[in-house]
Amino acid sequence: VGAAPNAIDTEDTRFGTRIDEAELSALPLGYDFTSIIAFTPGARPDQVWGGATQQANSYVVDGVALNHPGVGGALIPLNPSWLEELEVTGLAAGAEYGNFQGGLIGGVPKSGSNTRTGLLRVSGETDRINATNIGSTEISAEVAGRREVEGELRGPLVRDRLFYYLAGQLVQRELRVLDHLGNTSVAGRFLPTLGTHDERKVFGKLTWQASPRDVVDASVGLVDLQAEHHAQTGFETAEAGTRLSAPTLFGLLSWRRSWGARALLDIRVARLDGDERRDPYGATTVAGMRTWELGGDRSYHNATFRERFAPATTAISADANIFSSGGGTIRHYWKAGIELSKSRYVHQHLRNGGMTWRPAAPDRPTFDASLPATWPE
């Protein structure tokens, strides 16, 4: 067995993994770019090199740190197929990186070039040909059907000067859960009401080679998730379900200027707005009912809570890199930078109807959720 010796980098002490576009296209990826972290030795998507959970990581997109201002973690749910490369570092990272205790996850979205390319991918599945793999006591959901369409285009608008990259994805899923209410339904052992998830992702990027020394990038994206009967467990009736709406809009703008091999300046601005809402099917003045019993509380009438999660952040960063020679083989590398961010986070958790009915252990045969007289005292 023969192999080339490992080269020791005497200038950079960072440890990490860089996955480029060719590798990304060959790997089985999920719907979120954080799933790629699992391909880094010693790392998992939410824990990098023994660090805490994802709240301890810093997520950087095109050089701008975009972390959730309320609970930490990734703020932009980027599609993995939009990335030109993903780098996972952290151990012995440079002094210019901060505000993290786990890993540093940096993603670079794709850009256009002088070559016109396109991609179209279609896939799907259905429970008509898939066997079920869910146990009789499980409360998790399984996919009953899925349809996915994804495409991208890139190329030049003005050759050698202005380039574009456009991408979009539509994923529709139906999820089913076991019927733990004890009813006999037309769906057999599953609840008759399926949970539906429609996810739409759109991303566009323009790259302008303003001069041999100047490059300007501008990108904008939308991730929109709409779901009916979100997060079903099988212990709730249809009217006690939750409707989910979660649009996220983001934009990035950057300018890079170089002075040959002597200096480099990067200025970046980013903005993101998200508004996730989990609303009941009934009026907000209608109280839900949730039984009090061992083995799982059953829900009737209306959802217990309505919730809202609305993060927003604006970030500005600038880096200046200066290279100089001290004579002979000595080289000096100077780097200075500044990063400013302003964020807000709205988290509302409100009880519908101002109260929740909690009858205890409704195990009598005459129990009817719609008739209070049958509720156990």
Secondary structure, DSSP 8 states (H G I E B T S, - for coil): ---------SS---EEEEEEHHHHHHS---SSGGGGGGGSTTEETTEETT--SGGGSEEEETTEE-B-TTT-SBSS---GGGEEEEEEEEET--TT--S-SS-EEEEEE----SS-EEEEEEEEEETTTS-----TT----EEEEEEEEEEEEEEEEETTTEEEEEEEEEEEEEEE-B--S---BTTBTB-SS-EEEEEEEEEEEEEEEEETTEEEEEEEEEEEEEEESTT--SSB-GGG-EEEEEEEEEEEEEEEEE-TTSEEEEEEEEEEEE-EEEEESS-TTS-EEE-B-TT---EESS-SEEEEEEEEEEEEEEEEEEEEEEETTEEEEEEEEEEEEEEEEEEEEEEGGGSEE--B---STT--TT-GGGS--
